[in-house]
Amino acid sequence: MDLDTPLMDLDTPRADADSADARRLAEVFRSISFLPGEAYGPHSHRRIEINYVSCGSCFLLTEGHRLSFRKGDTMLIAPGTSHRFQAGRKGATLLQLEMMPEVLALASGKASFSLELSEPVVRISGNARIRSTIHAIIWELANKKTSYRNAALLNYAQLIILLRRHCETDAPDKSYPPSLSKAKDIIDRNALGRISLSEVAAGVGISDRELRRLFAVHLQISPSDYIARIRIQQAIAMLTSGEHSVKEVCFACGFSSPQYFSRAFKKATGRTPMEFLVR
């Protein structure tokens, strides 16, 4: 399925029972493209809104804040947050999923469920598993195959786990020195492209040696291994989705050659990418 093709927007009424059921599971589930500079809002609603940027870049304006998002970022918008969306200079394509809080409560098995967001808008960078799970929910609701409701709820349960992991564990630790937090953010946003430790250190305003020391002391890992871990995690998610060849995954995840990718992947997982793909 082409992610750049709109799937379904339930702002357009449908009469059949399946669509009504799908509407209860998600108010909006689609992939949609915006023209350069195209804007929408401001508006707010009671829904939880999750947008994955699959192409281009965009901005989200809230009260007193202007947040930028680029390809690979996920924006998590809390209910009741007034926000205005604007596409970047080259436009943007979003994978959109909006649902009422009751849906996550149903999927979690808790009558009163909350993600306990620390901010009205949370940015999650480079998490392909979240993207794949959003895609899976949209696919189930759009295609309505046998037991699609159960499948969608199972994927919602996984989405809850991934979001809570980010909010509770993967979010930047405020106990980190500011230099390390800034370095992690630079790496998180650029690990899948061409990036060097010297560029990261220069962006933070510290030496290469100090960068390595900060990672060793606070994260017990080298900056190079941290970058490799992000790339391997992304590669695993892309291979798991079944939508990409090994070569496509190799270059999308920042590896310079399929041979190097295969060695790094086997070192991390115990299997080559091809063995993982055909397992």
N, C-alpha and C positions, 0 to 999 in steps of 0.2 A: 504494500500500500504506500502510495506517495504521500509523505508527510506534508508536502506543500499544497495538497488538494484539500479544500474544506470538507470536513466530514459531516458535521451536523451542528447547528446552532438552534437550541430549543427555544429561542425567542420567537421562532416561527412555529405556530401551533400545529400539532398533529393530532388526529382524532383517534387513532387506533390505541388499544390498550397497552401494547408493547412500548409505544412512545411515551405514554403517560407514566409507565413504570420506570422507563429510562430517565424521564424528567425528575422523578423522585430521587434517583441515584446521582444525577448531575444536571444542573440547570444549563450549563454550556459545556460542550465537549467537541473540540474541533481543532484543526490547524488553519491558521488564517494569515495572510500576508498583508502588510501595510506599505503604502507608497512612501518614498522619502519625505520626511517632515510631517506625515499625516498624524493628526492628533485626535484624541477622544477624551471627553470629560471636561471638567471634573465631575465625578459621581461617586456614590458610595452605596453599599448594599449589605444585606445580612449574610451574604454568602462568603465562604472561604474561597479565595481566588488564587490559583496557581498557574503561572505562565512560564513555560520553558522557551528560551530564545534559541530557535534552531537555525536561524540565519540572520545576519545583519546585527543591528544594535538599536537600542531605544532608551528612553528616559522615563522615569516615573516621578511625577511631582506631587508631593504631599505637603502638608502644612509646614512651611519653613525648610523643606528639604527637597533636593533634586538628586535622585539616584540614577546612576548610569548602569546599563546592562548590555552585555555583548553575547555573542554566540557561545553557548554552553552554560550560561547563567540561568538560574531559576529564581523567579520572584514569588514570594509567599506573602500574600496580602491579607491581613486580619479583617474580620467582619467589622463593618462600620467605619472603615478608614476611607476618608475622602481622598481620591487620587485622580490624577490626569496623566494620560499616556501620550507619548509622542515618539514616533519612529525616528531613527537616526538618518544621517545623510544618504545612506544607501538603502533605506527602508529596513523592514524587519519582518520575519516570519515567526509567529508564536504558536506553540502547542498549548492550547488553553483548556483548563479544567476548572469549573466553578461548581461548588456543591454547598448545600446547607450544612451547618454544623451537625445536624442530626444524623447525616449520612456517616460521618466519621464515628459518631457514637455507636451507630448500628454495627459498623465494621469492627470496632474495637471491643464490642460487647459490654460497654459501660454506658449507663443511662446519661451520665453527665461527663462528656469527654472534652478535654481542652488540650491544645498543643502548648499552652502557656508561653506564647511568644513574648520575647523581651522587647520587641519593637513592632510598630504597626506594619512595617514592611521588612522582610528578611531576605537577604540575597544569599543564594547558595551557588557557589562556583564549581564547575567541573565535576558534577555528580551525575554521571551517565546512568546510574541505576535508577535515580529519580525520574530521569527523562524516559527511560524504558518502561517504568511502571505507569507513568502518566499515559504513554502511548498505548500500553496494554489495556488500560481502563477505557480509553477512547475507542479502541478497536472493538472491545466487547459490546459497548453500548451502541456503537454505530452499526455493527453487523448482526447483533441479536441472534447468535447461534444458540444451540441447545444449552440450557443452564447458564446463559450469559449473566444473569443477575448474580448467581453464586460466584461465578468467575470474577465479575467486577468487584464484588465485596472482598474476595480474597486478595485481589490486587490493591484495593483500598487499604486493607490491613497491612500489607507490605509497605504501602506508601506512608502510612502512619508511623511505622517503625523507622523508616528511613528519615522522615522529617524530624521525629523525636531524637534520633541519634544525632542529627545535625544540631538541633536546638540545645540539646543537653550535653553533647560531647564534642562534636566537630566545630562548634562555634568558637571563635577566638577566645582563648583563656586570658582574662583581664590581668592575671598574675604574671603573664609574660612581660618582659621588657618591651617598651614601645618599638624598639628597633626590630626585635624578633617578630612581633605581630605584623609590622609593616612588610618585612621580608617574606613572611608566610603568605601574606595577601598577594604580593607581587608574583610569587611562584604559583600560587593557586590559580591565578588568572592567566598565567602565561606558560604553564608547564607543558602544554600540548603543542606549543610552537617553538620557535628558535629562541633559546634563552641560555644565558651564561651566568655563572656565579658572580663574575665581575660586574655584569650589568645589574644584578640584584643588589650587590653590595653598594654600588654607586647610587642606585635608586634610593637606598636607605641612608646613605651618607656615612658608611662605615667601611673598614678594610675587609678584604677577602678573609683574612685570618680571624677577624672579630666575628664575621658571619659564621664561619665554621665553629667557632667557640660557642656562640649562642645556641646553635643547633645541638651541639654535643652536650652542653650543660642542661638545657631545658627540654630537649626532645629525644636525647640519646640516639641521634641519627645524624648522618652527614647531610648537608644540603643536596648533594648529588643523589644520594639514596632516597631522599624525600621526593625529589623530582621523579625519579624512576618509579617510586611507589604510586604516585598519582597517575603516571602514564600506564602502568600495568593495570591498575584498577579500572581505568577508562577502557583499556583494551579488553579486559575480561567482560565488562558490561556490553561492549559493542559486539564481541563474539557471541555472547549469550543471546543477544537479540536475534541472531541469525540473519541479519539484514546486510552484512558486509563481508567481503572477502578478507583473507589474511593480509593481502597487500594493501587494501584500503585501510584496514585498521592500523597497520604499521605506520603509514604516513600521517593518518589523522591523529595519531597519538604522539607524534613528535619524534619517532625513531628515524634514523638516517638511512637505514637499509633493512630489507626483510631478514637478512642474515643476522644482523645485530639484534633486531627485534626478537627473532626466534631464540637466540641465546639468552637474552635478558628475561624473556617470558618463561623459559624452561627453568632458569635459575630461581625465579620467584614462585613458580607453581608446580614444578616437577614434570611439566608436560610442554611440548611445543605448541604453538598456536594451532597448527593443523590437527594435532591430537586432541586438543581442547575442542576444536570446532566440530569434529566428527564423533565425539564421545557418545 
